[in-house]
Amino acid sequence: MAKYRGPVCKLCRREGEKLFLKGARCFSAKCAIERRGYPPGQHGRSGQFRRRRESDFARQLRAKQKARRIYGVLERQFRRYYEVSLQRRGLTGLNLLQILESRLDNVIYRMGYADSRAQARLLVTHGHFNVNGRRTDVPSMLIAPGDMIEVREGSRKRTYFRELRELAEAKNVPLWVDRDLNSLSGKVLRLPERSEIDGNLNEQLIVEYYSR
């Protein structure tokens, strides 16, 4: 399975904002944006990136790259999601965001069962979750409304999952997801509305990028 293996804090610095890719670390003083709030590279500190006037293409590219990095998706898969969203009825940009939100790793993150999407992806890859009663290890699996997700019985004895109820209780759950901490399970009730998805994402610029 292909994945980005470089330092994720550089991704946040390149976008100039927190993408919350490292869970609790992003809320601490160790966050790279707090310590070095300039783009990576030899020209980052000088401010040359900020002085440059962005073209329409640059703004479209940045919007696409930000969405890719937030959800941890590589370019080929992201383009495939865009092509699927084109075939669905409704707004292409909203369809794309709903597909990204429907990924299994993202749903587990939204339920509060992982600190970050990267951690959720690792937990799924190690086979700790069932979807509709069947073990799955595919983080990119798209979850449909009505699908049930639960921690596998054999995984509940592990230290992480024994302490998970207390950790997850402090995290808010979106309205389109239902969560049962007693059984360490959850269900997708419906697709998220636009107001329930990250407002910093500009899906229209992403559509414009791929429509060139």
Contacts in CASP RR format, 6 or more apart in sequence:
PFRMAT RR
TARGET T0000
AUTHOR 0000-0000-0000
METHOD contacts of the structure
MODEL  1
MAKYRGPVCKLCRREGEKLFLKGARCFSAKCAIERRGYPPGQHGRSGQFR
RRRESDFARQLRAKQKARRIYGVLERQFRRYYEVSLQRRGLTGLNLLQIL
ESRLDNVIYRMGYADSRAQARLLVTHGHFNVNGRRTDVPSMLIAPGDMIE
VREGSRKRTYFRELRELAEAKNVPLWVDRDLNSLSGKVLRLPERSEIDGN
LNEQLIVEYYSR
1 125 0 8 1.000
2 74 0 8 1.000
3 72 0 8 1.000
3 74 0 8 1.000
3 121 0 8 1.000
4 72 0 8 1.000
4 74 0 8 1.000
8 19 0 8 1.000
8 21 0 8 1.000
8 22 0 8 1.000
8 69 0 8 1.000
8 118 0 8 1.000
9 21 0 8 1.000
9 22 0 8 1.000
9 31 0 8 1.000
9 32 0 8 1.000
10 32 0 8 1.000
10 40 0 8 1.000
11 19 0 8 1.000
11 21 0 8 1.000
11 69 0 8 1.000
12 18 0 8 1.000
12 19 0 8 1.000
12 21 0 8 1.000
12 26 0 8 1.000
12 31 0 8 1.000
12 32 0 8 1.000
12 33 0 8 1.000
13 32 0 8 1.000
13 33 0 8 1.000
13 36 0 8 1.000
13 37 0 8 1.000
13 38 0 8 1.000
13 39 0 8 1.000
13 40 0 8 1.000
14 39 0 8 1.000
14 40 0 8 1.000
14 65 0 8 1.000
15 62 0 8 1.000
15 65 0 8 1.000
15 66 0 8 1.000
15 69 0 8 1.000
16 33 0 8 1.000
16 37 0 8 1.000
16 39 0 8 1.000
17 33 0 8 1.000
17 200 0 8 1.000
18 26 0 8 1.000
18 31 0 8 1.000
18 33 0 8 1.000
19 66 0 8 1.000
19 69 0 8 1.000
19 70 0 8 1.000
20 26 0 8 1.000
20 70 0 8 1.000
20 116 0 8 1.000
21 69 0 8 1.000
21 70 0 8 1.000
21 116 0 8 1.000
21 117 0 8 1.000
21 118 0 8 1.000
22 116 0 8 1.000
22 118 0 8 1.000
23 115 0 8 1.000
23 116 0 8 1.000
23 119 0 8 1.000
24 115 0 8 1.000
25 31 0 8 1.000
29 35 0 8 1.000
38 44 0 8 1.000
38 45 0 8 1.000
38 47 0 8 1.000
38 49 0 8 1.000
39 47 0 8 1.000
39 49 0 8 1.000
43 49 0 8 1.000
54 62 0 8 1.000
56 208 0 8 1.000
57 209 0 8 1.000
57 212 0 8 1.000
59 205 0 8 1.000
60 205 0 8 1.000
60 206 0 8 1.000
60 208 0 8 1.000
60 209 0 8 1.000
60 212 0 8 1.000
61 209 0 8 1.000
62 205 0 8 1.000
63 201 0 8 1.000
63 202 0 8 1.000
63 203 0 8 1.000
63 205 0 8 1.000
63 206 0 8 1.000
63 209 0 8 1.000
64 78 0 8 1.000
64 205 0 8 1.000
64 206 0 8 1.000
64 209 0 8 1.000
64 210 0 8 1.000
66 200 0 8 1.000
66 201 0 8 1.000
67 78 0 8 1.000
67 97 0 8 1.000
67 100 0 8 1.000
67 201 0 8 1.000
67 203 0 8 1.000
67 206 0 8 1.000
68 74 0 8 1.000
68 75 0 8 1.000
68 78 0 8 1.000
70 117 0 8 1.000
70 198 0 8 1.000
70 201 0 8 1.000
71 100 0 8 1.000
71 103 0 8 1.000
71 106 0 8 1.000
71 117 0 8 1.000
72 117 0 8 1.000
72 118 0 8 1.000
72 121 0 8 1.000
73 81 0 8 1.000
73 100 0 8 1.000
73 140 0 8 1.000
77 140 0 8 1.000
79 210 0 8 1.000
81 96 0 8 1.000
81 99 0 8 1.000
81 100 0 8 1.000
82 92 0 8 1.000
82 96 0 8 1.000
82 206 0 8 1.000
82 207 0 8 1.000
82 210 0 8 1.000
84 95 0 8 1.000
84 99 0 8 1.000
85 92 0 8 1.000
85 93 0 8 1.000
85 95 0 8 1.000
85 96 0 8 1.000
85 99 0 8 1.000
86 92 0 8 1.000
86 95 0 8 1.000
88 95 0 8 1.000
92 203 0 8 1.000
92 207 0 8 1.000
93 203 0 8 1.000
93 204 0 8 1.000
93 206 0 8 1.000
93 207 0 8 1.000
94 194 0 8 1.000
94 203 0 8 1.000
96 203 0 8 1.000
96 206 0 8 1.000
96 207 0 8 1.000
97 192 0 8 1.000
97 194 0 8 1.000
97 197 0 8 1.000
97 201 0 8 1.000
97 203 0 8 1.000
98 191 0 8 1.000
98 192 0 8 1.000
98 197 0 8 1.000
99 142 0 8 1.000
100 106 0 8 1.000
101 107 0 8 1.000
101 110 0 8 1.000
101 191 0 8 1.000
101 192 0 8 1.000
101 197 0 8 1.000
102 142 0 8 1.000
102 143 0 8 1.000
102 144 0 8 1.000
102 188 0 8 1.000
102 191 0 8 1.000
103 139 0 8 1.000
103 140 0 8 1.000
103 141 0 8 1.000
103 142 0 8 1.000
103 143 0 8 1.000
104 124 0 8 1.000
104 129 0 8 1.000
104 131 0 8 1.000
104 136 0 8 1.000
104 138 0 8 1.000
104 139 0 8 1.000
104 140 0 8 1.000
104 141 0 8 1.000
104 142 0 8 1.000
104 143 0 8 1.000
104 149 0 8 1.000
105 114 0 8 1.000
105 117 0 8 1.000
105 120 0 8 1.000
105 121 0 8 1.000
105 124 0 8 1.000
105 139 0 8 1.000
105 140 0 8 1.000
106 117 0 8 1.000
106 120 0 8 1.000
107 143 0 8 1.000
107 149 0 8 1.000
107 177 0 8 1.000
107 188 0 8 1.000
108 114 0 8 1.000
108 120 0 8 1.000
108 123 0 8 1.000
108 124 0 8 1.000
108 129 0 8 1.000
108 149 0 8 1.000
109 116 0 8 1.000
109 117 0 8 1.000
109 119 0 8 1.000
109 120 0 8 1.000
110 173 0 8 1.000
110 174 0 8 1.000
110 177 0 8 1.000
111 149 0 8 1.000
111 168 0 8 1.000
111 173 0 8 1.000
111 177 0 8 1.000
111 179 0 8 1.000
111 186 0 8 1.000
112 167 0 8 1.000
112 168 0 8 1.000
112 171 0 8 1.000
112 173 0 8 1.000
112 179 0 8 1.000
113 120 0 8 1.000
113 123 0 8 1.000
113 151 0 8 1.000
113 164 0 8 1.000
113 168 0 8 1.000
113 184 0 8 1.000
114 120 0 8 1.000
114 123 0 8 1.000
120 139 0 8 1.000
121 139 0 8 1.000
123 129 0 8 1.000
124 136 0 8 1.000
124 137 0 8 1.000
124 138 0 8 1.000
124 139 0 8 1.000
125 137 0 8 1.000
125 139 0 8 1.000
126 137 0 8 1.000
127 135 0 8 1.000
127 136 0 8 1.000
127 137 0 8 1.000
127 152 0 8 1.000
127 155 0 8 1.000
128 151 0 8 1.000
128 152 0 8 1.000
128 155 0 8 1.000
128 158 0 8 1.000
128 161 0 8 1.000
129 135 0 8 1.000
129 136 0 8 1.000
129 149 0 8 1.000
129 150 0 8 1.000
129 151 0 8 1.000
129 152 0 8 1.000
129 155 0 8 1.000
130 136 0 8 1.000
130 149 0 8 1.000
130 150 0 8 1.000
130 151 0 8 1.000
130 152 0 8 1.000
131 141 0 8 1.000
131 143 0 8 1.000
131 147 0 8 1.000
131 148 0 8 1.000
131 149 0 8 1.000
132 147 0 8 1.000
132 148 0 8 1.000
133 148 0 8 1.000
133 150 0 8 1.000
135 152 0 8 1.000
143 149 0 8 1.000
143 188 0 8 1.000
144 188 0 8 1.000
145 188 0 8 1.000
145 189 0 8 1.000
145 190 0 8 1.000
145 191 0 8 1.000
146 187 0 8 1.000
146 188 0 8 1.000
146 189 0 8 1.000
147 187 0 8 1.000
147 188 0 8 1.000
148 185 0 8 1.000
148 186 0 8 1.000
148 187 0 8 1.000
149 185 0 8 1.000
149 186 0 8 1.000
149 187 0 8 1.000
149 188 0 8 1.000
150 183 0 8 1.000
150 184 0 8 1.000
150 185 0 8 1.000
150 186 0 8 1.000
151 161 0 8 1.000
151 164 0 8 1.000
151 184 0 8 1.000
151 185 0 8 1.000
155 161 0 8 1.000
156 162 0 8 1.000
156 184 0 8 1.000
161 184 0 8 1.000
164 184 0 8 1.000
165 181 0 8 1.000
165 182 0 8 1.000
165 184 0 8 1.000
168 179 0 8 1.000
168 181 0 8 1.000
169 181 0 8 1.000
173 179 0 8 1.000
174 192 0 8 1.000
174 196 0 8 1.000
175 189 0 8 1.000
175 196 0 8 1.000
176 188 0 8 1.000
176 189 0 8 1.000
176 190 0 8 1.000
176 191 0 8 1.000
176 192 0 8 1.000
176 193 0 8 1.000
176 196 0 8 1.000
177 186 0 8 1.000
177 187 0 8 1.000
177 188 0 8 1.000
177 189 0 8 1.000
178 186 0 8 1.000
178 187 0 8 1.000
178 188 0 8 1.000
178 189 0 8 1.000
179 185 0 8 1.000
179 186 0 8 1.000
180 186 0 8 1.000
END
